[in-house]
Amino acid sequence: MPEVKRTLSKLLLIMFALNCMNSISHSKDPTEFSKVCEGVLGVNIESRNVKIKIAKLLGDKKDYIIVKSDSTFTILKFNGEDWKSIYKIDINANESDIKVWTTGDLDNDKKDEIIIFKGKNIVIYDLTEQEFNKSTYDFPYYVESALVGDIDNDKLNELLLFCCEEPSSYDRRGCKYNLCVVKYNDQKINILASDSQGLGFEASDIVPPDKLICIVDIENKGNNQLVVTGGQSDVSPTNYSLLNWVNGNLERTKSFSVTKGSMKTGNSSRDKPMRDKRKRNRGEKFEHEEIHPFLIGGLKPALIDGKTILLGSMVDKDYKRIPVIIEIKEDNIKIDNLTYIETHGWYPLNMLFWANIDGNGKGILKITKSNNSNIAKFEFYR
């Protein structure tokens, strides 16, 4: 009888273990998303000049869609079923005047502003329940790339800029950027720090220029870093530089690229993991080693369950771009393909955004053209 009890106990333990294993293997991964809703966005996105961003413009924890078309900004709000236009801003300028604009909580009031760069002016639009308040400030440079974020880890946001003394032009060969850190407080714009072109970022007439990507705790270490992409052709892996705030200045501390699905790192700008400078046409393949899949282009960060998660694009061996979810922990990288979110075109990341559209948490918002129409449609995954 005791032997029967021991056997029965063992069987119960085995069944319990198998049940636990089964429940673990079928639990939902944090990077898996399901479609929540879809519909028509109601704006025309036919023109190549149309640009879309997401921002928290009011203190309701919801993200709004900002559509820039020609010289108008249209603000869209989700009402539970579809999106409605609630504001329009006429910026009274030709399209050629507005090359750079961004969003972010620049005045640290818990809601984002729209920040436009017109010539040597910085124009800030702050949304209230009734209207947009507009403020214009003089600035000593032309701005070519801009971000808002907490780069010095003081819980207050700064404005980071790639600046030039002359207007943007593809005819500038080797134009060096000033990387400026700007503080906005007491209705004043102040340059907190500048590298005086010392970090070597530049524009080029051969490849797309260096570009500011995001300010985020990309390695999940507890401190924000500035992520900058190096200029490159559009069929080669992107080199990402990480810059830290050290003693009142930005210092480049690390660089990385992702080839064959693995991260390759360098320690500084002089030790880059990969930067192929040969001029290539789109579709022309590398003649040396197999590097696919590789990570290319921008990164869009979000904080999910206390971790920094990134939206990015990988290029497979057929040179198809696939949207992916990325998590980095120091020199280790985890990449999950978003194959269940169908995208098309050369820049799938242009149609994907992190967003909290209903106040119930962040998800992935996809914006594309409707079939046989230039009217935008949306899908939301959480």
Order of alpha helices (4+ residues) and beta strands (2+ residues): alpha-beta-beta-beta-beta-beta-beta-beta-beta-beta-beta-beta-beta-beta-beta-beta-beta-beta-beta-beta-beta-beta-beta-beta-beta-beta
